[in-house]
């Protein structure tokens, strides 16, 4: 919801353009940086406990974001909100996957769960247009009552006494992977502003790689790793994570470009811009709950492949943007993007968690969410750089060049999906924890 409200926030709080981006990036930094830690924490400390505690922090951070009068405090509130989401999101997904047995029951539950997530992501744009007309603070305050309702419902409905993963705590692994993810997201977000070849960007990304290398070496040697590397031997899980990198990353980049196109070049209002995304959001909300049945019948990989075709087609249509687009261009493109999300997002969630033991569902969920967030941060930075470098002489050309990035990613995603069609329709179960420890050692 925040994207459409950014111009109003900037005008009211007197923020510079470079500081304004951190209203979004601060959340992404906290969220993407701590997802792996959040997912494994849910496995070790209990999914119900972690989910409810993080949800309470999320509500408080949302409230703070709606009442502060300083840009730095707003960014800090967004960072705190991102951290809480990093613990809430994987705990929520793993609650679903451990409550319902693998198969039709879980597929239906996940289709409903992901319908809520995808619908919120899409319809949040529409809602933000309405709320921004009332005042930008409402875009921060609206999640507060929703979080409180979910918190009360969780206290009453989520079962107690759940099984937890056994083993010790991997402190070195937690510190190195968290620091690596924070540096990676920070470096990528800052790169368009300071330059990809600047010493700061190079040092930040090099530090992220070095910490990641230390993390991998640590996980190969400790008795109870934070992230059991053997889980990555599951080809369907790896394809699902790559698929979400492409789906979410390409769409976040496209959304940023579309916002600039609609508001800055076509001079649409916040509400008009938000309504342009309504067809995609409605398609996701209406159809996603049926994806579990389709996954049972056709398999997740076929749905992901069809979704990749729709995604590439949607971006392909927007390559024809000009200074006076008609409804005949915008509507078909948005419809195809809605179909892509409705087919792919639930299927990727199902595929990423199938065959994973219950005591590692939080880990699998954290991996999937991290893939989406890191993909979004990286692609957004690339798209921003491409659009900026091409827009000085030809603003429309800059928009087209940026959409090309999303279109190329969609084609790569289609290629990955096609390779999955050649493999077995059902993923092989991931071996038990003790077997994987031997394999990684």
N, C-alpha and C positions, 0 to 999 in steps of 0.2 A: 504493500500500500504506500510505501514511502516515496517511490520513484516519482509519481505525479506531483507530490507535495513539495519536492525539492526547491522549485523556484520561489514558492511562498516562504519556505523556511529561510532561504538565503536573504530575501528582502526583509523579513521580520527581525532576524538575529544579526544581520549585517555580516554574514560569513563570506569569505572569499571563495572563488570557485574551487581552489585546491583543497580548502578545508571542508567545503560542502560535500565532496565526494566521500569523505570519511563518515558521513552520516550513514551511508550504505556500506562502505568498506569496513567500518568499525565492527559492524554486525558480522560481516563475512569473515573478518579476521578471528573473532572470538569463536564463531561457529565452526569454521573449517579447521581451525587450529587444534580444537580439543575434541573433535568427534570420535577419534579412535580411543582416546582416554575415556570419554563418556560411555562408549559402547561396552568396553571391557569392565568399567566400573559397575555398570548395571549387572553384568554377569556375576561379579564377585560380591557386591554388597546387596544385591536384590533389586530386581527391575521395578517393583512397586515403590520401594523406598526412594530410589534414585529419581523415578519419574515424578513422584509427588513433590519431593524437595525441590527439584529443578523447576517444576511448574510454578511453585510458589515464588521462587526468585524471578522467573519470567514475568509474573504479574507485577511484582514490585518494580522491576526494571522498566516495564512498559509505562507504569504510572509516573516514574521519575522522568522518562522521556517526554511525557506530555505536559509537565509543569515547569521544567527548567527554563531559564531565560538567558542561558549562555551557550554558545556553540560548543565549547570544549566539554561542558557538562553533558550536553546532548550526545556528543560522540561517546563519552564515557558510559552513559546509560545504554547506548546501542551496543557497545562492546560487552557490557555485563549481560545484556539480553542475548547476545550471540552465544556467550559461554553457557548460559542456562539452557538454550536450545540445543547445544552440543550434547548435553546430558539427557534432555527430554526426548529428542527425536529417536535415537537408537534404542532407548529404553521402551518407548511406545511401540516401535516396530517389533522388538523382540518379545514384548508381552503378547502381541498378536500371534507370532509364529510359535511360541511355546504353549499358548492356550489351545490352539487348534492343530490337530494332527495333519501331517503333510498329506496333500491330496485335495479333493474337491472342497472339503470344509475350510482348509486354510486358504485355498485359492479364492474362495468367495469372500472370506474375511479380509484378505489382503486387497481384493478389488474394491471393497467398500472403503477400507482404510486409505488406499491410494487415491480413490475418488475424492475423498475429503481433502487430501493434500494437494492434488492437482487442481481441484476446483477452487480451493483457497488461494493458490498461487495465481490462477487466471482471473477469478472474480474479484480478487483483492485490488486489481487494477481498476475495475469498474467502481468498486466501493470507494476507492481512494479519490476518484474524481468527484463523487458526491460529497465526501467528507471534506475535501479541500475547499469546496465552495463554502462550507460552514466555517472552516478554519483548520490550518494544518495540524494543530494539536490533537484533533479528533482522530487522526490517523494513528497516533500513538496511544490514545486512551481507549480506542475501541477494543483492542485485545484484552484489556484488563478484566471486564466482566466475563468474557469468553473463557479466559484462563481460570477465573474463580469458579465458574460453573463446572469446568472440567475437573478442577481440584476437588470440589465437593463430591462430584460423581465418582471420581477415582477413589476417594476415601471409603465410599460406601460399596462400590461395585468390584474393585480389584481384589482378588483373593489374597489372603495372607498365607504365610507359611510356604512360600515358593522355594523350590530347590535352587541352590546357588552353586556356582562353579567352585571347585576346590583348588587349593594351591596357595602359594604365597604371592606377594606383591612384587612386581618388577619395577622398582623405583627408577633405575637407570633407563630402562626402556620407556617409561612414562615421560621422563624429563626430556630425553633426546627426541622422541617422535613429536611431542608437543612443541618443543622449541623449533624443530625442523619445519613442521607445518606452519607455525606462526611466521617464521622467516620467509618461507616460500610464498605464502599468501601476501605478506607485507611487501616483499620484493616485487611481485607481479603487479600488485595494485599501484605501487609507486612508480613503476617503470615508465608508463606513458608520460608522467609528469617530469621526471628527472632524466629520462633517456635510458634506453635499453643498454647502451654501451657505457654508461656512466660508472665510475668506480664504486659508487654506493650500490647500484643495482648488481654489479658483478660480485661485489663482496657479500651482499645479502644472499644471493642465490647460491654462491659457492659455500657459504656457511650452512645453508639449508641442505645441500648435497652432502657435506661433510658430516653433519649431524645424522642424516639419514643412513649414511654408511656405518656410523657408530651404532645406530639403532639395530641395523640388520645383523651386525656382528654380535651384538648383545643378545638378540633374540635367538641366535643359533647356539648360544652357549648356556644361557640361564636355564634353570630347571623348570620354572614357571613363567614363560614369556608372556608379555602383555599382548603381543600379536603372534600367534603361532603361525609361522611362515608356511607350514604344510597345508594350511587352508587354501593357499593360492594354487595348489595342485589341481583344484577343481576347475576344469576348463569352462563350464557353464557359469560359474561364479565370476571368473575373470572376464568373460564376455559381457556379463551383466554390468559389471563395474565400468568397463570401457564404454558400453552402450549408454550408461547414464552420464558419463563424462561428456559424450557427444550430444545427447539429447538436451541436457540441462545447460551445458556450456554454449551450444549454438543458439539456444533460445534466449538465454540471458543476453548474449551479444546482440541478437536480433531485436530484442525488446528495447535495449538501449538505443539502437539505431532508429527504430520506429518512433520512439519518443521524440528524438531530435527532429525527425522528418515531419511528424504530424504537428508538433507545436512550434518549431522554429522556422520551418520552410513553408508549411501550409497554414500556419497561424491558427491552428485549432485550439479551442479551450481545453482545460484539463478534463472536463466532463466529456467533450467530444472525443478526445484522445482515448479516454478510458472505454467509451462505448465501442470504439473500433475493435477492441479486444474481446467484446462480449460474445460474439459467435463462437470463438474458440473455447471460452470458459463454459458456455452453456453446453456445448457438445461434450466436454469432459465431464461435467456434472451429471448429465443425463445418461451417458453411455458407459462410464467407467465401472459402474456396479455390475455390469453384465460381463466384464472381461474375465472373471473367474470361470464362468461357464464356457466361454470361448477357449480359455486356456486348457480346460479339461478336454475339450473336443479336438482342438487343433494343435495344442502344444504352444508353449510360450515363444519358442524361437520363430515360428511362422508369424505370430502376431507382431513380434519385434521387427521382422523383415518387412511386413506390410506397412508398419508404422514408419520405418525408415524411408520407404518409397514416398509416403505422404509428406514426411518432413522435407525431403529434398524437393518435392513438387511445390510445397508451400513457399519455400525460399526462392525457388525458380521463378514463380510468379512475381515476387517482389523485386526481382532483378529488372523488371520493366518499369520501375517507378519513374515518374516525371513530375513536373510542377503542377499538373492538374489531373490527378488520378481519379478515375471513376469508381463507383461502387463495384463495377464489374471486375476490377482488379483486386481491390482490398478484400472483399467478401470471400471470393474463392480461396485466396491465400490463407485467410484466417480459418476458414473451414478445414482446409487440409492440415494446418498446424494443430487444430483441435483434434482431428482424427488421429494424428501422429501421437499426441500426448495420451489420448484415451486408450490407444492400443499398446503403446510402448511402456508407459510409466508403471501400470500395474504388473505387466509381464516381466519387466526388469526386476521389480521387487520380489515377485514370486521366484524367479530363476535364481536370484542372488541368495535366497535363504533355503531353497530346497536342498535336501541332502546334508544339511549342517546340523550337528548335534545340538541339543537344547542348551547345553552349557556354553555354547559359542554363538548363539543367536545374536547376542548383543555385539559381539565382535563383527559378525557378518553385516549387521545393520550399520555399525559404525563405519566399516569399510565402504559400504554403498553410499552412505550420506557424504562421506569424505570425498568420494569420487565426484559426486555431483557438485559440491561446493568448490573444490579445487578446480574442476573443469570450468565452472562458471567464472571464477576469478581470472584464470589464465586466458580464456577466450575473450572475456570482456576487455582485458588489457590489450590484447592483440587487435580486436575490433576497434577500440578507441584510437590506437595508434594508426591503423589503416585509414580510418575515416578522417582523422585530423590531417594526415599527410596529403590526402587527396582532395580536401574540401576547400582549400584556399582559393583556387582558381575556378573550381566547378563543384558547388555544394551537392548537386544531384549526383555527380560522378563519385563523390566521396561516399554518399549513401550506398550507391550500387557496389562500390568496391568493398565496403564493409559487409554487405549482405553476401557477397561472394564467399567470404570466409565461412559464414554459417552454412552456405550451400555445399562447399567442399567438405566440410565436416560431416554433413548429412550423408554424402556419398561414401565417405569412409565408413560411417556407421552401417550403411547398407552392405558394404563389402564384408564387414565383421559379421553381420547377421547372416549373410549367405554362407559363410564358412561354418556357422553353427548349424545350418540346415543339413549339413552333410554328416554331422555327428549323431549320436543316439538322442532320441527325443527326450528321454528322461535322464537327468544327471545322475552319475554314480554317487553313492553316499560318501561323504567325507569321512575318512577313517577316524577312529576314536583318538582321544587326546594322547594316551600313552603310546600308541603306534606312531603318531605324528612326531612326538618328541624324539623318538628313536630315529625317524627319517630325517628330521632337521639336524640332529647331531651328526 
